[in-house]
Every structure is written in C-alpha cells, then in structure tokens.
Amino acid sequence: MTKTILLVHGAWLNSKSWELWKARYEAKGYTVIAPDWPGDEGDPAALKADPNKELTHFGPKQIVDHYENLIRALPEAPILIGHSAGGVFVQHLADRGLGVAAVVIDPAPTPGVGVPLDGLLSALPVLSDPFSGAKVVSMSKEFFGARFANGLPRDQVDAHFERYIVPTAGKVYWDGVTSGGAGPIEWRSKSRAPMLLIGGGRDLIAPSSMTEAIFKRQKHAASLTELRIYDDRSHYICIEPGWEEVADFVLDWAEKNQRAGDAAKAA
C-alpha cells in the first residue's frame, strides 16, 4: 500500500489551501506532497497584492503536464486527490494511467460533460471579459463569501479570504470551458485507477449535478468508480467546518480501494 499522497489545488487557491489536510494525513504516517500550479507559488496575501504575471502562460494542458512530471519522479505511485479544477486535472492524470487511486472533489467543467447554469453564472466574472484569457484575474471578497465559500460561517469569511485566496489565470477558465482543456478523457479506460467523485449539494461553482454527470461518464471505465454527495457542503468543502469528515472518508476510501503500485507504474 502506498504511503504517498499528492494533492492538487484548484483555481483561486494554491498549495496553502491544503495545509489542514496535509497535516492530518502526515499525522497518519503519509508523505504528502501539495505542489503549486506553475506561477502560484507564494503567500496568498503577497500574491493578491502583486499577482504573478507568469500565470498567463499556463492553461490546463501545461498544468497537467507539470503534475505528470512530478508524479513520475516520485519513488512510488501516489494517491491523487484534487479539488475543483484540480479535480479535473486528477481525472486527466488518472487517464494517463497515473496514481493508485484518484479522488475528485467538486470537479470543475470537464471535457465532454455539459456545464449547468449555476456553473456558468459563477464563471461570468472571468468569461464576461473577452480579454481575460490573457490576464491574471482576482476574486472579490463578496464573490468569495456569496458563491465560493457560501458554506463558511459569515464571521470567518474575511480571515479565510485573506489566508487562502489567490489570483488565478483567465487562461485556465477559457481553455477549460471553451477550448477542450487538457484534451479528451477516455471514459472506457482499462488502465485508470479506482476513482471516487465527491460533490457538494450547496456548491454554486461546480454544482453536484455536474459531479453526477461526470460520474456517469467515468463509471464506464474498467476500474471501480464511486460517488459521494455531501448535501450540506459548498465548493469550499475542503476547508469549511466539517472538512475533517471529508478528509477522513477520502483517505479511508483510498486505502481500501487503491490498486497495487506496480500496476500504476506499468500503466
């Protein structure tokens, strides 16, 4: 059984967003790696004050390639866990035969699956600007509290916004929604690791209906595919109160259902 976990963050967040999960899994004896997307490195407060213009060069394909290179350099095949856009990237990494288990949390729009109205509305701050694909885009605190972290107690919104939110690349949105992202996914894969999909019933960014639609495609793969919906959770499921329940369920599932590391390397 592998003792390595790789965490993939989504848009508007960087590796700091995994600090709670990382500490919890390390306390259980795991080696936990939480790399940033290229250009997302740094303290969120500093990045909000001075966004990294390098982000404009990295879309889904470049980010997935970046993670693939990191995974192939590891001494053992890891459990892959991704949130939001990171959940899309984990699907691509699993499609490339990587990892012993893949956990996809609140996945963003995934190639080949339609986007519901709530998802489109939440993308409007980026997609309503036709030039945002070449820009680094910032999230407002109002949008964070109302749609991104609507499950967070109101008296915690300011502190969480300052601690975790970073600017993101408009290119990730445009390439992901309108240009096919990192390419098609082979839904009937024979080499994909077992996969768990998790959605939030209060998610306004990546609605649970979209997670369910992705599950219906992924379950055509030869390996195990399962779905869990937390009806009372928002898109901020990995940090909002009750995150421990989700983190523990994810690890328990991955421990029980992962394939042999040799199989992942062979794939």
C-alpha positions as CSV (number, residue, x, y, z in Angstrom):
1,M,0.0,0.0,0.0
2,T,1.4,3.4,-0.9
3,K,2.3,5.9,1.8
4,T,2.4,8.9,-0.6
5,I,-0.4,11.3,-1.3
6,L,-0.4,14.1,-3.9
7,L,-2.8,17.0,-3.5
8,V,-3.9,19.2,-6.5
9,H,-5.5,22.5,-5.7
10,G,-8.0,24.4,-7.9
11,A,-8.4,27.9,-9.2
12,W,-8.3,30.8,-6.8
13,L,-6.3,28.7,-4.3
14,N,-2.8,27.5,-4.0
15,S,-1.0,24.8,-2.0
16,K,-1.7,26.6,1.2
17,S,-5.3,25.6,0.9
18,W,-4.3,22.0,1.6
19,E,-2.5,22.8,4.9
20,L,-5.1,21.2,7.1
21,W,-5.4,18.0,5.0
22,K,-1.6,17.8,4.7
23,A,-1.1,18.0,8.5
24,R,-3.9,15.5,9.1
25,Y,-2.5,12.9,6.7
26,E,1.1,13.4,7.8
27,A,0.0,12.6,11.3
28,K,-1.2,9.3,10.0
29,G,2.2,8.5,8.6
30,Y,1.9,9.6,5.0
31,T,4.3,11.6,2.8
32,V,2.1,14.4,1.5
33,I,3.0,16.5,-1.5
34,A,1.0,19.6,-2.4
35,P,2.7,21.3,-5.3
36,D,1.5,24.7,-6.6
37,W,0.5,25.2,-10.2
38,P,3.3,26.9,-12.1
39,G,3.3,30.6,-11.0
40,D,1.0,30.0,-8.0
41,E,3.9,29.7,-5.5
42,G,3.9,32.1,-2.6
43,D,1.9,33.6,0.3
44,P,-1.7,34.4,-0.8
45,A,-1.6,37.8,0.7
46,A,1.5,38.7,-1.2
47,L,0.1,37.2,-4.4
48,K,-3.1,39.3,-4.1
49,A,-1.0,42.4,-3.6
50,D,1.3,41.6,-6.6
51,P,-0.2,38.9,-8.9
52,N,2.3,36.8,-10.8
53,K,2.1,37.6,-14.5
54,E,3.6,34.2,-15.3
55,L,0.2,32.7,-14.7
56,T,-1.0,33.9,-18.1
57,H,1.3,31.2,-19.8
58,F,-0.3,28.2,-18.1
59,G,-3.5,26.6,-19.0
60,P,-4.9,23.1,-18.2
61,K,-2.5,21.2,-20.6
62,Q,0.6,22.8,-19.2
63,I,-0.6,22.3,-15.6
64,V,-1.4,18.6,-16.1
65,D,2.0,18.0,-17.8
66,H,3.6,19.7,-14.8
67,Y,2.0,17.4,-12.4
68,E,2.7,14.3,-14.5
69,N,6.4,15.1,-14.5
70,L,6.3,15.5,-10.7
71,I,4.4,12.2,-10.2
72,R,6.7,10.2,-12.5
73,A,9.7,11.4,-10.4
74,L,8.3,10.0,-7.1
75,P,9.7,6.8,-5.6
76,E,6.2,5.3,-5.5
77,A,2.8,5.8,-7.2
78,P,0.7,8.2,-5.0
79,I,-2.9,8.5,-4.1
80,L,-4.2,11.5,-6.2
81,I,-6.6,14.0,-4.6
82,G,-7.8,17.1,-6.5
83,H,-10.3,19.8,-5.8
84,S,-12.3,21.9,-8.4
85,A,-10.0,22.4,-11.4
86,G,-7.6,20.2,-9.6
87,G,-10.3,17.5,-9.7
88,V,-10.3,17.9,-13.5
89,F,-6.5,17.6,-13.6
90,V,-6.6,14.5,-11.4
91,Q,-9.0,12.9,-14.0
92,H,-6.5,13.6,-16.7
93,L,-3.6,12.2,-14.6
94,A,-5.6,9.1,-13.9
95,D,-6.5,8.9,-17.6
96,R,-2.7,8.8,-18.3
97,G,-2.5,5.7,-16.0
98,L,-1.0,7.5,-13.0
99,G,-1.7,7.0,-9.3
100,V,-3.0,4.1,-7.3
101,A,-6.3,5.8,-6.6
102,A,-7.9,9.0,-7.7
103,V,-10.2,11.3,-5.7
104,V,-12.0,14.1,-7.5
105,I,-13.7,16.7,-5.3
106,D,-16.2,19.3,-6.6
107,P,-14.8,18.9,-10.2
108,A,-14.8,21.9,-12.4
109,P,-16.1,21.7,-16.0
110,T,-14.6,18.5,-17.5
111,P,-14.2,17.9,-21.3
112,G,-17.2,16.0,-22.7
113,V,-19.6,17.0,-19.8
114,G,-22.1,19.9,-20.0
115,V,-21.9,22.8,-17.6
116,P,-25.1,23.6,-15.7
117,L,-26.5,27.2,-15.3
118,D,-25.0,27.8,-11.8
119,G,-21.6,26.8,-13.1
120,L,-21.8,29.2,-16.0
121,L,-23.1,32.0,-13.7
122,S,-20.1,31.5,-11.4
123,A,-17.7,31.7,-14.3
124,L,-19.1,35.1,-15.5
125,P,-16.7,37.2,-13.6
126,V,-14.0,35.7,-15.8
127,L,-15.7,34.8,-19.1
128,S,-17.7,38.1,-19.3
129,D,-14.4,39.8,-20.1
130,P,-13.4,38.6,-23.6
131,F,-9.7,39.5,-22.9
132,S,-9.4,37.8,-19.6
133,G,-7.8,34.7,-21.2
134,A,-4.5,36.8,-21.3
135,K,-4.9,38.2,-17.8
136,V,-4.4,37.3,-14.2
137,V,-7.8,37.6,-12.6
138,S,-8.7,38.5,-9.0
139,M,-11.7,37.3,-7.0
140,S,-13.7,39.8,-4.9
141,K,-14.3,39.1,-1.3
142,E,-18.1,39.5,-2.0
143,F,-18.0,36.7,-4.6
144,F,-15.9,34.5,-2.3
145,G,-18.4,34.8,0.5
146,A,-21.6,34.6,-1.6
147,R,-20.7,31.8,-4.1
148,F,-17.3,30.2,-3.5
149,A,-17.5,29.7,0.3
150,N,-21.2,30.0,0.9
151,G,-21.0,27.2,3.5
152,L,-18.5,29.2,5.6
153,P,-19.8,31.0,8.8
154,R,-20.1,34.7,7.9
155,D,-17.7,35.8,10.7
156,Q,-14.9,33.7,9.1
157,V,-15.2,35.0,5.5
158,D,-12.7,37.8,5.9
159,A,-10.0,35.7,7.6
160,H,-10.3,32.9,5.1
161,F,-10.3,35.2,2.1
162,E,-7.0,36.8,3.3
163,R,-5.4,33.5,4.2
164,Y,-6.2,31.3,1.2
165,I,-7.5,33.2,-1.9
166,V,-5.1,34.0,-4.7
167,P,-5.5,35.5,-8.2
168,T,-5.8,32.9,-11.0
169,A,-5.2,32.7,-14.7
170,G,-8.1,33.5,-17.0
171,K,-6.4,31.1,-19.4
172,V,-7.5,28.2,-17.2
173,Y,-11.1,29.2,-17.5
174,W,-11.1,29.9,-21.2
175,D,-9.1,26.8,-22.1
176,G,-11.1,24.6,-19.7
177,V,-14.6,25.8,-20.7
178,T,-14.3,26.7,-24.4
179,S,-11.1,25.1,-25.8
180,G,-11.2,21.5,-24.6
181,G,-8.9,21.9,-21.6
182,A,-6.1,19.3,-21.5
183,G,-7.8,17.2,-24.1
184,P,-10.4,14.4,-24.2
185,I,-10.7,11.8,-21.5
186,E,-11.0,8.1,-22.4
187,W,-14.2,7.2,-20.4
188,R,-13.8,3.5,-21.1
189,S,-10.2,3.3,-19.9
190,K,-8.8,0.0,-19.0
191,S,-5.8,1.5,-17.2
192,R,-7.4,4.1,-15.0
193,A,-7.0,3.8,-11.2
194,P,-10.1,3.4,-9.0
195,M,-11.9,6.7,-8.7
196,L,-14.1,8.4,-6.1
197,L,-16.1,11.5,-7.0
198,I,-17.3,13.9,-4.3
199,G,-19.8,16.7,-4.7
200,G,-21.5,19.3,-2.5
201,G,-25.2,19.9,-2.5
202,R,-24.7,23.7,-1.8
203,D,-21.9,24.1,-4.4
204,L,-22.6,27.1,-6.6
205,I,-19.3,26.9,-8.5
206,A,-19.3,23.2,-9.6
207,P,-22.8,22.0,-8.8
208,S,-23.3,18.5,-7.6
209,S,-25.4,17.8,-10.8
210,M,-22.2,18.3,-12.8
211,T,-20.3,15.9,-10.5
212,E,-23.1,13.3,-11.0
213,A,-22.8,13.8,-14.8
214,I,-19.1,13.2,-14.7
215,F,-19.6,10.1,-12.5
216,K,-21.9,8.7,-15.2
217,R,-19.1,9.0,-17.7
218,Q,-16.3,7.8,-15.5
219,K,-18.2,4.7,-14.4
220,H,-17.7,3.3,-17.9
221,A,-14.0,2.7,-17.0
222,A,-12.9,-0.9,-16.2
223,S,-11.9,0.0,-12.6
224,L,-14.1,0.9,-9.6
225,T,-15.9,4.3,-9.8
226,E,-17.9,5.6,-6.8
227,L,-19.9,8.8,-6.0
228,R,-20.5,10.6,-2.7
229,I,-22.6,13.8,-2.3
230,Y,-22.5,15.9,0.8
231,D,-25.8,17.6,0.6
232,D,-24.9,20.4,3.1
233,R,-21.4,21.3,1.7
234,S,-20.4,24.2,-0.6
235,H,-17.5,24.4,-3.0
236,Y,-15.3,25.3,-0.1
237,I,-15.8,21.7,1.2
238,C,-12.1,21.1,1.9
239,I,-11.7,24.0,4.4
240,E,-15.2,24.9,5.7
241,P,-16.3,23.4,9.1
242,G,-16.6,19.6,8.8
243,W,-13.7,19.2,6.4
244,E,-12.2,16.5,8.7
245,E,-15.1,14.2,7.9
246,V,-14.5,14.6,4.2
247,A,-10.7,14.2,4.6
248,D,-11.1,11.0,6.6
249,F,-13.6,9.5,4.3
250,V,-11.4,10.2,1.3
251,L,-8.3,8.5,2.9
252,D,-10.3,5.5,4.2
253,W,-11.8,5.0,0.7
254,A,-8.3,5.3,-1.0
255,E,-6.8,2.9,1.5
256,K,-9.5,0.3,0.8
257,N,-9.7,0.6,-2.9
258,Q,-6.3,1.5,-4.3
259,R,-4.6,-0.8,-6.8
260,A,-1.1,-2.2,-6.5
261,G,1.7,0.3,-7.0
262,D,3.2,-1.9,-9.6
263,A,0.0,-1.7,-11.7
264,A,0.2,2.1,-11.6
265,K,3.8,2.0,-12.8
266,A,3.1,-0.4,-15.6
267,A,0.2,1.8,-16.8
